[in-house]
Amino acid sequence: MYCDWILVAFLSVNLCWGLTPVEFGQFKSRSFVESNSGLQGSVQINGTVMSTFSIFSNGIPDHKTGTASSKIKVQSYHIKLPTSPSVGTTTTCLPIGPVGMAINGVPIFNSYSHDCCDTGKKELGSFDNCWGLVDDLGRYHYSTAPLCLLKLVCNDPSGLIGVAFDGFPIYGPNDETGRRVSKTDLDECNGRFDRYRKYRYHVTTEFPYTIGCFKGIPIPGYGGACACNQLATPCPNQQPPGPSHPPTRRKRSVASGSSYGNMTALECCSSAATCDHLYHSKSSAEQPLNHVHYFTTLFVSLTTIFMFV
């Protein structure tokens, strides 16, 4: 949870957000017409100074997809999340399907398939070059590391990838100091408390890839009975690992000799200037803090608080 102590007229006020104003600003869809649908992606966040905020998205990705994702259909997502999420007394199992939203408005799905297999292995032939895929309802989504949202600079902190449906942020594979996290650094939900005691999930190259369970209290409709609590072994109808002709990758995407089927070895870049993550522009994570937006948000928050004091 993000917290600031502000001293106003000798009164200390503790302001907390699951996402900071800067992180809210990173939810955007770049100007890009997706070739399969012929549509522009759209994502918008409203109500960031209230107790809950809403994400609106049409689910269209803002990057290349290819023929593997030819059945994309426009969606109408409206997700309402807490601005100050709380860690639950127990963790909560994930439903099959959406469990979070990426910064470009594409949903992040549970990494379990409907028959409790590892989607990263079972659906290998369905992934496009950005490691996205389309389900039977035409919903484009990420079930593993969202490759085209990662601008991974060696020894630099990872940028924001999205938000889970309990309100906690999802970051790339490097921690806030630039160190690559491993499974031993993370809890059963694939997350950790950072050095500032803020909880965050991390993208990894091993199952469950993004979120293993909800650390916080999930929004209504996304928590309940476990659909899957362990991987099926063996997985029925699983495609063989390591395809003979994996999809073409940009040089920085996957380390030389790594297996696309195992979603391993996300390669980092030596500098941001040489890091091509298919966006061809500076990511919002690299933009300087918009102080006007920050203090405007802060002023509105304080005004709201004092109205009820």
C-alpha positions as CSV (number, residue, x, y, z in Angstrom):
1,M,0.0,0.0,0.0
2,Y,1.3,3.4,-0.9
3,C,1.2,5.9,1.9
4,D,2.3,9.6,2.4
5,W,2.3,11.5,5.7
6,I,1.3,15.1,5.0
7,L,1.5,17.9,7.6
8,V,-1.3,20.4,7.1
9,A,-2.1,23.0,9.7
10,F,-0.4,21.0,12.4
11,L,-2.5,17.9,11.5
12,S,-0.8,14.8,10.2
13,V,-2.9,12.9,7.6
14,N,-2.0,9.5,6.3
15,L,-2.9,9.1,2.6
16,C,-2.7,5.6,1.2
17,W,-3.1,4.2,-2.3
18,G,-2.7,0.8,-3.7
19,L,-1.5,2.5,-6.9
20,T,0.3,5.9,-6.8
21,P,-0.7,8.8,-9.0
22,V,2.3,8.0,-11.2
23,E,1.2,4.4,-11.6
24,F,-2.4,5.4,-12.4
25,G,-0.9,7.6,-15.2
26,Q,0.7,4.6,-16.8
27,F,-2.6,3.0,-17.8
28,K,-2.8,4.1,-21.4
29,S,-3.1,2.6,-24.9
30,R,-0.6,4.0,-27.4
31,S,-1.8,5.1,-30.9
32,F,-1.8,1.7,-32.7
33,V,-4.4,0.0,-34.9
34,E,-4.4,-3.7,-34.1
35,S,-4.3,-5.5,-37.5
36,N,-6.7,-8.4,-36.8
37,S,-9.6,-6.3,-35.4
38,G,-8.7,-3.1,-37.2
39,L,-9.4,-1.3,-34.0
40,Q,-7.5,1.0,-31.6
41,G,-7.1,-0.1,-28.1
42,S,-8.7,2.0,-25.3
43,V,-8.1,2.1,-21.6
44,Q,-9.3,4.7,-19.1
45,I,-9.2,5.1,-15.3
46,N,-11.7,7.2,-13.3
47,G,-12.2,8.0,-9.6
48,T,-8.6,7.7,-8.4
49,V,-9.2,10.0,-5.4
50,M,-12.2,8.0,-4.2
51,S,-12.4,4.8,-2.2
52,T,-12.6,2.9,-5.4
53,F,-11.5,3.5,-9.0
54,S,-12.8,2.1,-12.3
55,I,-10.9,0.8,-15.3
56,F,-12.7,0.9,-18.6
57,S,-11.2,-1.0,-21.6
58,N,-12.1,-2.4,-24.9
59,G,-9.5,-5.2,-24.5
60,I,-7.8,-4.5,-27.8
61,P,-3.9,-4.7,-27.5
62,D,-1.8,-1.8,-28.6
63,H,1.0,-3.9,-30.2
64,K,1.5,-6.4,-32.9
65,T,-0.4,-9.7,-32.6
66,G,-0.1,-11.7,-35.8
67,T,-2.2,-14.5,-37.2
68,A,-2.2,-16.5,-34.0
69,S,-4.5,-13.9,-32.5
70,S,-6.8,-13.5,-35.6
71,K,-10.1,-14.0,-33.6
72,I,-9.8,-11.0,-31.4
73,K,-13.1,-9.4,-30.5
74,V,-13.7,-6.0,-29.0
75,Q,-14.8,-6.2,-25.3
76,S,-16.4,-3.8,-22.8
77,Y,-14.5,-4.2,-19.5
78,H,-15.5,-2.2,-16.4
79,I,-13.6,-3.2,-13.4
80,K,-14.0,-1.4,-10.0
81,L,-11.0,-1.8,-7.6
82,P,-10.1,-0.4,-4.2
83,T,-7.7,2.5,-4.1
84,S,-6.5,1.3,-0.7
85,P,-6.4,-2.5,-0.9
86,S,-6.0,-4.6,2.2
87,V,-4.0,-7.8,2.7
88,G,-6.5,-10.6,3.6
89,T,-6.3,-12.7,6.7
90,T,-5.9,-15.6,4.3
91,T,-5.0,-15.8,0.6
92,T,-7.8,-16.4,-2.0
93,C,-7.7,-18.8,-4.9
94,L,-8.0,-17.4,-8.4
95,P,-10.9,-18.0,-10.7
96,I,-10.4,-19.3,-14.2
97,G,-10.2,-16.3,-16.5
98,P,-9.4,-12.7,-15.7
99,V,-7.5,-11.9,-12.5
100,G,-6.0,-8.6,-13.4
101,M,-5.7,-5.8,-15.9
102,A,-2.5,-4.8,-17.8
103,I,-1.6,-1.1,-18.2
104,N,-2.7,-1.2,-21.9
105,G,-6.2,-2.5,-21.0
106,V,-5.6,-6.1,-21.8
107,P,-6.8,-8.6,-19.1
108,I,-4.4,-10.8,-17.3
109,F,-5.7,-14.3,-16.9
110,N,-5.1,-17.1,-14.4
111,S,-2.2,-19.2,-15.6
112,Y,-4.2,-22.4,-15.0
113,S,-6.2,-23.7,-18.0
114,H,-9.7,-24.9,-17.5
115,D,-8.4,-28.4,-16.8
116,C,-5.8,-27.2,-14.3
117,C,-2.8,-27.3,-16.7
118,D,0.0,-24.8,-17.2
119,T,-1.4,-22.5,-19.9
120,G,2.1,-21.5,-20.8
121,K,2.8,-25.0,-21.9
122,K,-0.6,-26.4,-22.9
123,E,-1.5,-23.4,-25.2
124,L,1.9,-23.0,-26.7
125,G,0.8,-23.0,-30.3
126,S,-1.8,-20.3,-29.6
127,F,0.6,-17.7,-28.4
128,D,1.6,-14.7,-30.6
129,N,4.9,-12.9,-30.6
130,C,3.9,-10.9,-27.5
131,W,3.0,-14.0,-25.6
132,G,-0.7,-13.1,-25.8
133,L,-3.5,-15.4,-26.9
134,V,-7.3,-15.3,-27.6
135,D,-9.9,-17.5,-25.9
136,D,-13.1,-18.9,-27.3
137,L,-14.9,-15.7,-26.5
138,G,-12.5,-13.6,-28.6
139,R,-10.9,-12.1,-25.5
140,Y,-7.2,-11.3,-26.1
141,H,-5.3,-11.8,-22.8
142,Y,-2.0,-12.6,-21.2
143,S,-1.6,-15.8,-19.2
144,T,2.2,-15.6,-18.9
145,A,4.8,-12.8,-19.0
146,P,3.3,-10.0,-21.3
147,L,6.5,-9.7,-23.4
148,C,5.5,-6.5,-25.3
149,L,4.9,-4.6,-22.1
150,L,8.3,-5.4,-20.7
151,K,11.1,-2.9,-21.2
152,L,13.6,-4.8,-19.1
153,V,16.9,-2.9,-18.5
154,C,19.6,-4.8,-16.7
155,N,20.0,-3.8,-13.0
156,D,17.1,-1.3,-13.2
157,P,13.8,-1.6,-11.4
158,S,11.1,-3.1,-13.5
159,G,8.1,-1.0,-14.6
160,L,4.5,-1.4,-13.8
161,I,2.8,-4.2,-15.8
162,G,-0.8,-3.9,-14.4
163,V,-3.0,-4.3,-11.4
164,A,-4.5,-7.4,-9.8
165,F,-8.2,-7.6,-9.0
166,D,-7.5,-7.1,-5.3
167,G,-6.0,-3.6,-6.1
168,F,-2.3,-4.5,-5.7
169,P,0.2,-3.7,-8.5
170,I,1.9,-6.1,-10.7
171,Y,5.5,-5.4,-11.7
172,G,8.1,-7.0,-14.0
173,P,10.8,-9.4,-12.9
174,N,13.2,-6.9,-11.3
175,D,12.6,-5.6,-7.8
176,E,12.8,-1.9,-6.7
177,T,16.6,-2.1,-6.5
178,G,17.0,-3.6,-10.0
179,R,17.7,-7.1,-8.7
180,R,16.0,-10.0,-10.6
181,V,13.6,-11.8,-8.2
182,S,13.5,-15.5,-7.9
183,K,10.8,-17.9,-6.7
184,T,12.5,-18.0,-3.3
185,D,11.9,-14.2,-3.0
186,L,8.2,-14.5,-3.5
187,D,5.2,-15.9,-1.5
188,E,2.6,-18.4,-2.7
189,C,0.8,-15.6,-4.6
190,N,3.9,-14.7,-6.6
191,G,4.4,-11.4,-4.7
192,R,6.4,-9.8,-1.9
193,F,6.5,-6.7,0.3
194,D,9.1,-4.3,-1.1
195,R,11.6,-2.3,1.0
196,Y,8.9,0.3,1.7
197,R,6.5,-2.4,3.0
198,K,4.3,-2.0,-0.1
199,Y,2.9,-5.3,-1.5
200,R,3.4,-6.1,-5.2
201,Y,3.2,-9.0,-7.5
202,H,6.0,-9.9,-9.9
203,V,6.1,-11.3,-13.4
204,T,8.4,-14.4,-13.5
205,T,9.5,-16.9,-16.1
206,E,8.1,-19.8,-14.0
207,F,4.5,-20.9,-13.3
208,P,2.3,-19.0,-12.2
209,Y,4.1,-16.3,-14.2
210,T,2.0,-13.3,-12.8
211,I,-0.4,-14.1,-9.9
212,G,-0.6,-17.3,-8.0
213,C,-3.4,-16.3,-5.6
214,F,-4.9,-13.1,-4.3
215,K,-2.9,-11.6,-1.4
216,G,-5.5,-9.0,-0.9
217,I,-9.3,-9.1,-0.7
218,P,-10.6,-9.7,-4.3
219,I,-13.4,-7.6,-5.7
220,P,-16.8,-9.3,-5.8
221,G,-17.1,-12.1,-8.4
222,Y,-13.4,-12.9,-8.4
223,G,-13.0,-14.9,-5.2
224,G,-14.4,-18.1,-3.9
225,A,-14.0,-21.8,-4.4
226,C,-10.7,-22.9,-5.9
227,A,-11.0,-23.9,-9.5
228,C,-7.5,-25.4,-9.4
229,N,-5.1,-25.7,-6.5
230,Q,-2.3,-27.7,-8.2
231,L,-1.2,-28.5,-11.7
232,A,-2.6,-31.6,-13.4
233,T,0.1,-34.2,-13.9
234,P,0.3,-35.3,-16.6
235,C,-1.6,-32.5,-18.4
236,P,-4.0,-34.0,-21.0
237,N,-3.4,-32.9,-24.6
238,Q,-0.4,-30.8,-23.7
239,Q,1.7,-29.7,-26.7
240,P,5.3,-30.9,-26.7
241,P,7.8,-28.3,-25.2
242,G,10.3,-26.5,-27.3
243,P,8.8,-26.1,-30.8
244,S,11.1,-26.7,-33.7
245,H,10.2,-23.3,-35.2
246,P,9.3,-20.9,-32.4
247,P,7.8,-17.5,-33.4
248,T,10.3,-14.9,-34.5
249,R,11.6,-12.8,-31.6
250,R,13.3,-9.5,-31.3
251,K,16.9,-9.9,-30.2
252,R,16.2,-8.6,-26.7
253,S,13.1,-10.7,-26.0
254,V,14.4,-14.1,-25.2
255,A,18.0,-15.1,-24.5
256,S,19.9,-17.1,-27.1
257,G,19.2,-20.8,-26.8
258,S,16.3,-20.4,-24.4
259,S,13.1,-22.4,-24.9
260,Y,10.0,-20.4,-25.9
261,G,7.9,-23.2,-24.7
262,N,9.2,-22.9,-21.1
263,M,8.8,-19.1,-21.1
264,T,12.3,-18.8,-19.8
265,A,15.3,-16.4,-19.8
266,L,13.7,-12.9,-20.3
267,E,16.8,-11.1,-21.6
268,C,17.5,-7.6,-20.3
269,C,18.9,-4.6,-22.2
270,S,22.1,-2.8,-21.4
271,S,20.3,0.6,-21.5
272,A,16.8,1.9,-22.1
273,A,18.0,3.5,-25.4
274,T,18.7,0.1,-26.9
275,C,15.7,-1.7,-25.4
276,D,13.2,-2.4,-28.1
277,H,10.0,-3.8,-26.5
278,L,7.9,-3.3,-29.7
279,Y,6.5,0.1,-28.5
280,H,9.1,2.2,-30.4
281,S,8.7,5.0,-27.9
282,K,9.5,5.8,-24.3
283,S,7.2,3.9,-22.0
284,S,5.2,5.9,-19.5
285,A,7.2,4.4,-16.7
286,E,10.2,6.4,-17.9
287,Q,8.4,9.7,-18.0
288,P,9.2,12.2,-15.2
289,L,6.7,12.7,-12.4
290,N,3.9,15.0,-13.4
291,H,4.0,17.2,-10.3
292,V,1.0,19.2,-11.3
293,H,-1.1,16.0,-11.5
294,Y,0.3,14.7,-8.3
295,F,-0.3,17.8,-6.2
296,T,-3.8,18.3,-7.8
297,T,-4.7,14.7,-6.8
298,L,-3.2,15.3,-3.4
299,F,-5.2,18.6,-2.9
300,V,-8.5,16.9,-4.0
301,S,-7.8,14.0,-1.6
302,L,-7.1,16.4,1.3
303,T,-10.2,18.4,0.5
304,T,-12.3,15.3,0.5
305,I,-10.8,14.2,3.8
306,F,-11.4,17.5,5.6
307,M,-15.0,17.6,4.3
308,F,-15.7,14.6,6.6
309,V,-13.6,15.7,9.6
